Amino acid sequence: LVSKVWDNFLVEGWKVVYRVFIAILTECEEELLNLPFEHILTFLRDKLPGRVDGQSILAASLEIRLRSKHIRKYTKEFRLMQSGEHLNKKGLPGPPGTNVKHRG
């Protein structure tokens, strides 16, 4: 699976990595949702590798529609959250739930 993802990464960039990770999370969604938060990383690190069928994950990842604009939007949102800022309803930095325009 890793070599195929790497090959696709060289062609498509990060988009393929995001798709594969979304496919893996979707495959394990039920189990992950039933785990306590503290056990999720352990599951992903220790139990997941033996359970993943690379061919089915890769096939499922190719069905996921992910656009570059979505990646940019969520990257921006994540970085703002990390900096302690909030996004308003229009997706711009500002107090939560407001329509404050970003100047900059």
DALINHU-V499604 format. One record per residue. RES is the residue in one letter. PHI is phi as a letter, one per 30 degrees, with the letter a starting at -180 (none if undefined). PSI is psi in whole degrees, -180 to 180 (* if undefined). Layout:
RES	PHI	PSI
RES	PHI	PSI
This chain:
L	none	-43
V	d	-43
S	d	-36
K	d	-39
V	d	-42
W	d	-45
D	e	-47
N	d	-34
F	d	-40
L	d	-28
V	d	-49
E	c	-19
G	i	-156
W	d	-22
K	e	-41
V	d	-36
V	d	-45
Y	d	-45
R	d	-44
V	d	-43
F	d	-39
I	d	-41
A	d	-41
I	d	-45
L	d	-39
T	d	-42
E	d	-37
C	c	13
E	e	-50
E	d	-47
E	d	-42
L	d	-40
L	d	-23
N	c	-4
L	d	146
P	d	149
F	e	-41
E	d	-19
H	c	-7
I	d	-46
L	d	-42
T	d	-43
F	d	-49
L	d	-36
R	d	-42
D	c	-43
K	c	-36
L	d	-46
P	e	-35
G	d	-13
R	c	-12
V	d	128
D	c	106
G	e	-42
Q	d	-44
S	d	-36
I	d	-45
L	d	-42
A	d	-44
A	d	-37
S	d	-32
L	d	-17
E	d	-13
I	d	123
R	d	113
L	b	121
R	c	153
S	e	-35
K	d	-33
H	d	-42
I	d	-45
R	d	-44
K	d	-49
Y	d	-28
T	d	-45
K	d	-46
E	d	-43
F	d	-45
R	d	-38
L	d	-41
M	d	-41
Q	d	-31
S	d	-5
G	j	-1
E	d	166
H	b	159
L	c	142
N	d	-172
K	d	-25
K	c	3
G	i	17
L	c	155
P	d	139
G	l	177
P	d	145
P	e	138
G	i	11
T	c	172
N	c	40
V	d	131
K	d	141
H	d	129
R	c	119
G	l	*
